[in-house]
């Protein structure tokens, strides 16, 4: 039994995991769950706090109602409940953010309204183009795209992976360079969570991609060391090149007055140590 949020994106992500498990000879069934974050979004309120999109999925694991939970890795808090573990991280989709509605940031008119609900994205957009107006944006991908098409904003910033998994193909989508917008830790990655030591955990472990898992560990170490959550203005992206992991990170302080970017490299076998080291350098 695979626990999943009810959103179209979450169901699409879970379907890819279910298909891989079935291909390996395992029977699968989905358990759609409404999370606290989903309820707040539906009520028009800002989902805030750590784990609001995963707590109910984890409860289903702990209660035995589900054997696996499929998460967008960027939604997963750095601290997991006792007895649960991330047992697999499949290959990564494109981790970058994309601008929807214009060929690039420099093509936006002065004072253009850009929709995003992410403090991380807002901070980096304003660092690149201080004249932009950030329009707070809630709702799923389809809702946001409709607002763009109605002219409520001039552009949006979304995750490339989400558009890809939903099969959205538009001519007005332009990737943002990592140098301009460092993605959220875990963006483009799925995290499969299970009860540690369970039969389901062993089955899901076959879906793990070692390089992708190492990248996630490095990025989450940055987030943990900087004290961030899923809505913190912290970005981190690791990329594996052979036996070396290259890590780029961004942070902004709570007052918005101090923005820092940094990069470091280290052995792929020590991803968490690399993430902690880079975070310490940024916090110094």
C-alpha positions as CSV (number, residue, x, y, z in Angstrom):
1,X,0.0,0.0,0.0
2,X,1.4,3.4,-1.1
3,X,0.3,6.5,0.8
4,X,0.1,9.6,-1.4
5,X,-1.4,13.0,-1.3
6,X,-4.4,13.5,-3.5
7,X,-3.0,16.2,-5.8
8,X,-2.5,15.5,-9.4
9,X,1.2,15.9,-9.1
10,X,1.5,13.6,-6.1
11,X,-0.6,10.9,-7.8
12,X,1.6,11.2,-10.9
13,X,4.7,10.8,-8.8
14,X,3.3,7.8,-6.9
15,X,2.2,6.2,-10.2
16,X,5.8,6.1,-11.4
17,X,6.9,4.4,-8.2
18,X,4.0,1.9,-8.3
19,X,4.8,1.1,-12.0
20,X,8.5,0.4,-11.0
21,X,7.4,-1.8,-8.1
22,X,5.0,-3.8,-10.3
23,X,7.7,-4.2,-12.9
24,X,9.8,-5.9,-10.2
25,X,6.9,-8.3,-9.4
26,X,5.2,-6.5,-6.5
27,X,1.5,-5.8,-6.2
28,X,0.6,-2.2,-5.4
29,X,-2.4,-0.2,-4.3
30,X,-2.7,3.5,-3.5
31,X,-3.9,5.1,-0.3
32,X,-4.8,8.8,-1.1
33,X,-4.5,11.0,2.0
34,X,-5.5,14.6,2.7
35,X,-2.7,16.3,4.6
36,X,-2.8,19.4,6.8
37,X,-1.1,21.4,4.1
38,X,-3.7,20.3,1.5
39,X,-6.5,21.4,3.8
40,X,-5.0,24.8,4.5
41,X,-4.4,25.4,0.8
42,X,-8.0,24.4,0.0
43,X,-9.2,27.0,2.6
44,X,-7.0,29.7,1.1
45,X,-4.6,29.8,4.0
46,X,-0.8,29.6,3.8
47,X,0.5,26.2,4.7
48,X,3.2,26.9,7.2
49,X,5.3,24.8,9.6
50,X,7.5,21.7,9.1
51,X,5.9,18.6,7.6
52,X,2.5,19.9,6.9
53,X,2.4,18.0,3.6
54,X,3.8,14.7,5.0
55,X,2.6,14.1,8.6
56,X,-0.6,12.3,7.7
57,X,1.3,10.1,5.3
58,X,3.8,9.2,8.0
59,X,1.0,8.5,10.4
60,X,-0.4,6.0,7.9
61,X,3.0,4.3,7.9
62,X,3.3,4.2,11.6
63,X,-0.3,2.9,12.0
64,X,0.3,0.2,9.4
65,X,-2.4,1.5,7.1
66,X,0.4,2.0,4.4
67,X,3.6,0.2,3.7
68,X,5.3,3.0,1.7
69,X,4.9,6.8,1.4
70,X,5.9,8.7,-1.7
71,X,7.0,12.3,-1.1
72,X,8.3,15.2,-3.1
73,X,11.7,15.2,-1.3
74,X,11.6,19.0,-0.8
75,X,8.5,18.6,1.4
76,X,10.2,16.2,3.8
77,X,11.4,17.6,7.1
78,X,15.0,16.9,8.0
79,X,13.9,15.0,11.1
80,X,11.8,11.8,10.6
81,X,9.6,10.1,13.2
82,X,11.3,7.3,15.1
83,X,11.0,4.0,13.2
84,X,10.7,5.6,9.7
85,X,13.4,6.0,7.1
86,X,13.9,7.2,3.6
87,X,14.6,3.8,1.9
88,X,14.9,4.9,-1.7
89,X,15.5,8.0,-3.8
90,X,14.9,7.3,-7.5
91,X,16.7,9.0,-10.4
92,X,16.2,12.8,-10.4
93,X,14.1,14.9,-12.7
94,X,15.3,18.3,-13.8
95,X,15.9,20.1,-10.5
96,X,15.8,23.7,-11.8
97,X,13.2,26.3,-11.3
98,X,11.6,27.7,-14.5
99,X,10.1,31.0,-15.5
100,X,6.7,30.6,-17.2
101,X,5.4,33.5,-19.3
102,X,8.6,35.0,-20.6
103,X,11.9,33.9,-22.3
104,X,13.9,35.0,-19.3
105,X,14.1,37.4,-16.4
106,X,15.7,40.1,-18.5
107,X,12.7,40.0,-20.9
108,X,10.2,41.0,-18.1
109,X,9.2,44.7,-18.2
110,X,10.2,46.9,-15.2
111,X,7.9,46.3,-12.3
112,X,6.5,43.1,-13.7
113,X,4.4,40.9,-11.4
114,X,5.9,37.5,-10.8
115,X,3.9,34.9,-9.0
116,X,5.4,32.6,-6.4
117,X,4.6,31.3,-2.9
118,X,8.3,30.5,-2.1
119,X,10.4,32.8,0.0
120,X,13.5,31.2,-1.5
121,X,12.4,32.0,-5.0
122,X,11.3,35.5,-4.1
123,X,14.6,36.3,-2.4
124,X,16.6,35.2,-5.5
125,X,14.3,36.9,-8.0
126,X,14.7,40.2,-6.2
127,X,18.5,39.7,-5.9
128,X,18.6,39.4,-9.7
129,X,15.9,42.0,-10.5
130,X,15.1,44.3,-7.6
131,X,12.4,46.1,-9.6
132,X,10.1,43.1,-9.8
133,X,6.9,42.8,-7.8
134,X,6.5,39.5,-6.1
135,X,2.9,38.3,-6.2
136,X,2.1,35.7,-3.5
137,X,0.7,32.6,-5.2
138,X,-1.1,29.6,-3.8
139,X,-2.7,26.6,-5.3
140,X,-1.6,23.7,-7.5
141,X,0.2,24.0,-10.8
142,X,-3.0,24.1,-12.9
143,X,-4.5,26.9,-10.7
144,X,-1.3,29.0,-11.0
145,X,-1.1,28.5,-14.7
146,X,-4.7,29.7,-15.1
147,X,-3.9,32.8,-13.1
148,X,-1.1,33.5,-15.4
149,X,-3.2,33.0,-18.5
150,X,-5.9,35.3,-17.1
151,X,-3.3,38.0,-16.8
152,X,-3.3,38.2,-13.0
153,X,0.5,38.0,-13.1
154,X,3.1,38.6,-15.8
155,X,5.1,35.4,-15.1
156,X,5.3,32.5,-12.7
157,X,8.2,30.6,-11.2
158,X,7.6,26.8,-10.9
159,X,9.6,23.6,-10.6
160,X,10.6,22.1,-13.9
161,X,10.1,18.6,-12.4
162,X,6.5,19.3,-11.5
163,X,5.6,20.4,-15.1
164,X,7.4,17.4,-16.5
165,X,5.6,14.9,-14.3
166,X,2.3,16.5,-15.1
167,X,3.0,16.4,-18.8
168,X,2.7,20.2,-19.1
169,X,4.3,21.4,-22.4
170,X,4.1,25.1,-23.0
171,X,6.2,27.3,-25.3
172,X,6.7,30.0,-22.7
173,X,8.7,28.0,-20.2
174,X,12.4,29.0,-19.7
175,X,14.7,27.3,-17.2
176,X,16.4,29.6,-14.7
177,X,20.1,29.1,-14.4
178,X,21.2,27.7,-11.0
179,X,23.5,30.8,-10.7
180,X,20.3,32.9,-10.7
181,X,18.0,30.6,-8.7
182,X,19.4,27.8,-6.6
183,X,16.6,25.1,-6.2
184,X,15.1,24.0,-3.0
185,X,16.9,21.1,-1.3
186,X,15.5,17.9,-2.8
187,X,13.7,19.6,-5.7
188,X,13.2,17.1,-8.6
189,X,13.7,14.2,-6.3
190,X,11.3,11.7,-4.8
191,X,11.7,10.2,-1.4
192,X,10.2,6.8,-0.6
193,X,9.6,6.4,3.1
194,X,8.9,3.2,5.0
195,X,9.0,1.6,8.4
196,X,12.7,0.7,8.9
197,X,13.5,-2.9,8.4
198,X,10.1,-3.8,6.9
199,X,9.6,-6.1,3.9
200,X,8.2,-3.1,1.9
201,X,11.4,-1.1,2.7
202,X,13.5,-3.9,1.3
203,X,11.4,-4.0,-1.9
204,X,11.5,-0.3,-2.4
205,X,15.3,-0.2,-1.8
206,X,15.7,-1.7,-5.3
207,X,14.5,1.6,-6.8
208,X,17.2,3.6,-5.1
209,X,19.7,5.6,-7.3
210,X,22.9,6.0,-5.3
211,X,24.0,9.3,-6.8
212,X,20.5,10.8,-6.4
213,X,20.4,9.6,-2.8
214,X,23.8,11.1,-2.1
215,X,22.7,14.5,-3.6
216,X,19.6,14.4,-1.3
217,X,21.7,13.7,1.8
218,X,24.0,16.7,1.0
219,X,21.2,19.1,0.3
220,X,19.3,18.1,3.4
221,X,22.4,18.5,5.5
222,X,22.6,22.1,4.3
223,X,19.0,22.7,5.3
224,X,19.4,21.1,8.7
225,X,22.6,23.0,9.5
226,X,21.0,26.3,8.6
227,X,17.9,25.5,10.6
228,X,15.6,25.7,7.6
229,X,12.2,24.2,6.8
230,X,10.3,23.7,3.5
231,X,9.4,27.4,3.4
232,X,12.8,28.8,4.4
233,X,14.8,31.0,2.0
234,X,17.4,28.2,1.6
235,X,18.5,26.6,-1.6
236,X,20.8,23.7,-2.2
237,X,21.7,21.6,-5.2
238,X,24.2,18.8,-5.4
239,X,25.4,17.2,-8.6
240,X,27.5,14.0,-8.9
241,X,30.4,13.8,-11.2
242,X,32.0,10.4,-10.8
243,X,33.3,10.1,-7.3
244,X,32.9,13.8,-6.5
245,X,29.9,15.7,-5.3
246,X,29.6,19.4,-6.3
247,X,27.3,21.4,-4.0
248,X,25.9,24.9,-4.4
249,X,23.8,26.6,-1.8
250,X,21.9,29.9,-1.1
251,X,20.5,31.4,2.1
252,X,18.8,34.6,3.1
253,X,18.4,35.7,6.8
254,X,14.9,36.1,8.2
255,X,15.1,39.9,7.9
256,X,15.9,39.7,4.2
257,X,19.0,41.8,4.5
258,X,21.7,39.2,4.1
259,X,21.9,36.9,1.1
260,X,24.8,34.5,0.6
261,X,25.7,31.9,-2.0
262,X,28.6,29.4,-1.8
263,X,29.8,26.2,-3.4
264,X,32.0,23.3,-2.4
265,X,33.0,19.8,-3.5
266,X,33.8,16.6,-1.7
267,X,33.8,12.8,-1.9
268,X,30.4,11.4,-2.9
269,X,30.7,8.9,-0.1
270,X,30.5,11.7,2.5
271,X,27.5,13.8,1.3
272,X,26.2,14.9,4.7
273,X,29.7,16.1,5.8
274,X,29.9,18.2,2.7
275,X,26.6,19.7,3.3
276,X,27.4,20.6,6.9
277,X,30.8,22.0,5.9
278,X,29.3,24.3,3.3
279,X,26.5,25.4,5.7
280,X,29.0,26.3,8.3
281,X,31.0,28.4,5.9
282,X,27.9,30.3,4.9
283,X,26.8,30.9,8.5
284,X,30.3,32.1,9.6
